[in-house]
Structure formats: C-alpha cells, structure tokens
Amino acid sequence: MSDQTTSERARPEAIKAVPVRHPWRWVSIAVIAVLAAMFLHLLLTNDNFRWSFIFLEYQEGKRGVMFTEPVLQGLRGTILLTITAMAIGIGLGVILAVMRLSPNKILSSVAFIYTWFFRAAPRLILAILFGNLNILWSRIGFGLPFDKQIGQLFGIDNFNGQFYGIRAVDLLAGFVAGMLALGLSEAAYMAEIVRAGLQSVDEGQTEAAVALGMSRFQVLRRIVLPQAMRVIVPPTGNETIAMVKDTSLVAYVPVTGELWFQLQQVSARTFIVFPVLVAALIWYLILCTILMIGQYFLERHYGKGYGAVGKAKQRLRDIEVEQGGRITKTAEGS
C-alpha cells in the first residue's frame, strides 16, 4: 500500500502552459487601425483631392488627367528612358567592374576615377549639364582629329577631315541628353554592385576553372557571373526602381516626352496643383509596384539553394530524386 502511494505521489503533475501575453502588440494594432481610418477618411471626404479630375472629368467628361494622350505619351517616354538608361548603366557597369578588379593599374585607376566622379555628382546637375553641352561645341563629328591643324600644315585652308557630323544642339538635347546623364551616372553604381557580386564568389572556383583550360571570359560567363547574380540582383532591382523615379529629373533638361514634364504642363494650364501631384504619385506607384513584383521573382529564382529555406528545399528535392531512383531499381529487379 505504501509503495503504491509513493509511486502515485512521484508521478509529475500536468504542465499548465500559460501563453505569453503581448499587450503592446494589441495597443500598436489599435493605433495603426485608428491612423489608417483617419487616412482613409481624409482620402474619401476631402474635396481638394478632386478624384473626378484625376480619373474622370479632365477632358470633356471622358477621361481624367491620368489618361490623357500627352500624359500617356509621357508615361511611355518614362518607361523607355528607364530601359535605355538601365541598359547603359548595366552594360557599362559590368565593364567598369571588370576593369576595377583588373591587375592592370591603369585600367583599375580609370574605373576608380569614373565611379568617384559620377557617384559624387548629383543626377539633377548632371541632367542639366548634359542638356547644355551644346555650348561647348557647335557640331560633333567623326573623322580625323585635328583636321584644321593638318590643313594649315599642308596649306589647305578648307580641309575637312570629318566623315560625318551633326549639330550638337540636335544631338545633346532632350531625350538623348537625359538618357546619357542617367545612364552614365547609373553605371558608376552598377560597377560597385557588380564588383561586390564578383568578389563574393570563392576564388578557388576560378582557379579550378582555369586549371581545366577555360579562358578568363569563359570563367566569367559560366562560373563567376551565375553565382554572383544572387548578390547582384537585389540591389540592381532597387536601382531600377530608383531609376523610374529619377527620370522625373530630366524634366529640367527639358525632356518633353516624359511623365512628370507632361503633368507639370497640365498644372500650368489649369492652375490645379495638388491633384496633378497625386496623379503623378499614382503612376509612379504603379510602375514601381510592377518592378517590385518582378524583382521578387528574380530574387527567388537566383536564390535557389541558398539560405536555410533554400537548402531545406534543395535537400527535399535530393531525397525525392534518391527515392525515385530506388523505386526504379526495385521495379527493374522485380
């Protein structure tokens, strides 16, 4: 009897689990809900937003200011400017990154000076500067250098060694000036991003590829860049989103076929300021949201097999492959 009583007393009691309370979480949720309700009330009840002007009643009651033809043309110009500037930035940035990592001191120094200058110069000033480069030259030509001096040397007064020429005011103005300013500035940032990505790859893999007889270009294209993309893609996506917003700076070049420039013209004609700013904000939000979604899928693609989640998924795939192989062997043996 005493033994049975002792064993019953020695049996541990049931654990009473008390959930951890987080009162400040509920307080923060309540504060956020109140602020969100206040913001929605402001959007829906304040007539100064003039939503009908933005979406419905700007042009003879048929369409709002966001959907007029000049604004849509400016939207297409903004997209084209973003694509071309980023293409220049990425292409030139890869070249500069390779130059920066080169053992040749001249190449690495030139790349360093380029990145130093364009990272230090504000893009607005660069855009205005490129828009006024026609002050330096009346014409831009391609041909023999110092053609006038060569003509004077041989006594030919009208010697022209230029094969092709164009007026500087036609070339370095408008869209081209804005594209060059943004693209060359972006190349400096992309050079640093690509350089960081290339340096993240273990040097042992490069040495192994060279030992197998691969050229430096093959090593870069097949070994280094595919692995570096995991590091390069996230900041490149951020730079592309930033470029969409920075295209508004070229309105001061001016680039007439650009979204912000066209909306400014609407504001100047109608003397309506705030709804036009809201319309511009909505278009930039739409463009950047689309790019953020694309960036998410790109990061997920190049991040396969990395991190705790990626390694777990890769291990599951390996197990499935192993089990599939065992099932096949068993079926063949039977």
N, C-alpha and C positions, 0 to 999 in steps of 0.2 A: 504493500500500500504506500509506503513512504517512497519507494523507488518511482512509482507511477506519479506521485505528487511532484517529486523533484524534476522528472522529465517534462511534466506539464509546465512547471514554473520556468524551466530553462528555455522553453520554446520562445523565440523572439516575437515581439509584438508586430502587428501590421504597421507598415510605414505610412504615416499621414503626410502625404505630399501637399504642400501649400504653394500654390502658384505665385511666382514673383509678381508683385504689383508694380505697375508703371503709371502712376497718376499723372506725371508730367507729359506723358505721351498723349493722354486724352485732353489735357489742357492745351497742348500745341495743336492738336487736331481741331479743337473748338476755335482757337484763334485763327487758324488758317481758313476754316469754314466761314467765319464772320468776315474776314478780309475778302474772300472770294465772292461772297454775297454782295458786299459793298461794291466791288469792282464790276460785277455783272449789273448791279443796279445803276451804276454810272454809265455803262455802255448802253443800256436799254432806255434810260429815261432822259439823258442829257441831249437836247436837240442840237447842240453845237457840233456833234459828230456828223450830222447830216448824212445818214446812211443812204438815203434815197439818192443824194447827189453822187455818192461813191458808186452805187450799184445800179441805179435805175434812171435817173432824171437829168443827166448832164446834156445829152444830145437829143432834143425833141422828144423826150419821154421814152426813148427806145433803149438806151443803154447808159450805164453810169460812166464816170470818168475813168474807171479802171479798164474799160473795154472799148474805148475809142480807138480808132485806127492809128493815130500818132503814138499813143501810149503803147499799143501792142507792137508797133514797129520798134519803139524804143526798147521794149522787152526782148524782142528778137536780137536787137543790137547788143544788149547787155549779155545775153547768152553767148552770142558769137564772140564778143570781146573776152568773156571769161574763158572760153575754149581756146582761143588763139593765144591769149596771154599765158595760160597754164601750159599749153604745148611748148611755147618758147621757154618758159621757166623750167619745166621738167627736162626738156632736151638739153638745154644749156647747163642746167644744174648738175646733170649726170656727168657731163664733160668736165665741169669745174671740180666736181668731187674727185674724179679720177686724177685730174691734174694736181689737186691738193695733196693726194696721197702718193704722188709720184716721187721717186728718189731724186729726180732732176730738180735742182734748186730754183732754176729759172721758171719752170712750169708751176711749181708749188707757190713761188712768190707772186706770180701773176694772178693765180687763183685767189690767193690771200688778199691781195690789194683789191681785186674786183669785189669780193664778198665784203670787205671792210667798207668800201665806198657805198655800195648800194644798200647795205644794211643800215648805214648811218644816215643816208639821205631820205627825208620824208617823201612819201609817194605823191602827195599833193604838189610839192615843189617840183618833183621830177616830171609830173604830168604837164605842169605849166611850162617848165623849162624845155621839154621836148616839143611842145606846141609852138615855141618861139625860136627854135633852132634855125629857122629860115633867115634869121637876122645875120647869121654867120656866113651863109653862102647864098648867092643868087641862083646858082644852078649846081646840081650834083651830077657828076658824070663819071663814066667808066672808060679808062683808056690809059695812055702813057702818063706817068707822073711828071710834073714839072714841064708840061708841054710848051708853055710860053717861054720858059728859060731856054729850052732846047731850040726853039725857033729863033730866039735872039742870038744864040750861039752860032747858028749857021746863017744868020742874016735873013731869015724868013719872018716877016712881020705878022702874017696872017696864018701862021702854022697852027693847026688844031689837031691834037693827038687824041681827042675824045671820040670813042666809038659810039657811045650812047650817053645822052644827058637828059635831065628832067629838071624843071623848075623846083627849087627847094620848097617854095610855098605850096606846091601841089603835092609833094611827097610827104614832107614833115609837117603835116597839119591834120586835124580831125582824127579819124579813126586810127590811122597808122601811128600817129604820134602817141595817142593814148595806149595803143597796143604795145608799142615798144617800151614806153615808160613802165607799164605794169609788168610786162614780160621780163625785161632785164632786171627789174627790182626783185621779181619773184625768183629768178634764177639764183640770186645770192642766198636766199633762204633755203631753196631746194638743194643747193650744193651742200649746205650743212646737214640737212636731213639725210641725204643720200650718203654722205661721208660717215655719219653716225651708224647708218644701216650697214654699210660695208665693213666698218670696224667691229660690228657686233658678231661677225662670222669668224669662227676659230681659224687661225692661220694654218693650223695643221691640215685642214681640208684643202686649202690652196696648195700647200706643199705636196700633198698626196696626189692632187690632180696634175701638177706639173711633173711629178715623178712618173706619172702614167703617160706622159708625152703630150698633154693638152697645151695649146697655146694660151697666152695670157688673155686673149679675147674670149676663147672658149671657156676658160676658167671663170671669167667674169660673168659670162652669159648663162652658163649651165650650172655652176656651182655656187657662186657668191650671191648673185642677184636674187635667185629664187628664195634663198634663205633670208636675205636681207629685207625682202618685201614685208615680212612680218613686222619689222621695225619701221619701215619706210611708209607703209600705207596709212596708219592712223594720223601722223602729222601732215601727210600730203592731203588727206581728206579735209583736215582743218584748214590748210592753206587754200584749198579750192573754195571752201565756204567763205573764207575771208576775202578771196578774190571777187566773189559775187558782190560783196558789199563794197569793196574798194573800187569797183567800176564806176560808182557814183562820183568818184573824184574827177573823172575825165570830163565831167560836165563843165569844168572850168578851163578846158583846153581851148575852145569847147568842142565836144563831140555831140553833134545834134541828134544822131540816131542812137540815143541812149535813154534808158528809162527815166532816170532822175531829171535829165535835161528836159524831156518832154513834159513831165509832171510840173516842173518849175514854170514852163511856158503856160500851162493851164492856169496855174496860180496867178501868173502875171496878167493873164487876160481877164480872169473872172474876179480877181481880188479876194479869192477864197483860199485861205492858207491851211488851216488845220485839217479839214477833210482830205486835202491833197496829200498832206504828210501821212495821214492814216492809210490812204490808198497805196502810197509808196511802201510803207511798212508792211502792208499785207502782201504785196507782190514779192518783196524780199523774203518774207517769212515762208511763202510757198516754195520759192526756189531753193532756199537753204534747207527746208524740210526734206525735199526730194533728194538733195545731195546727202543729207544725214542718213537717210534710209539706204542709199547706195553704199555709203561708207560702212554701214553696219554689216551688210552682206559681204563686202570685200574683206573686212577685218575677220569675219567668221571663216571665210574661205582660206585666207593665208594663215590663220591661227590654228588650223587643224593640227592636233598632236602636241600642242604647247599648253602649258599650264596644267593645273590639277584636273579640270574638267576635260580638257583635250586629251590628256594622257589616259584618263579613265575610258573615254570613248574609243580611243585607239586600242586599248587593251581588250575591250569588249569585241571590237572587230577582229582582233587577232584570235581571240578564243572561238568566235564563230567560224573563222576560217579553219582553225585546227579541228573543231568538231565536225565541220563539213568534210574535211579530209579523212577523218577516222570513219565516218559513216560510209564514205565512198569505198575505202579499203575493205570495210566489213562486208559491203554488198558484193564487191568483187571476189572476196574469199569464199562467200557462201555460194 
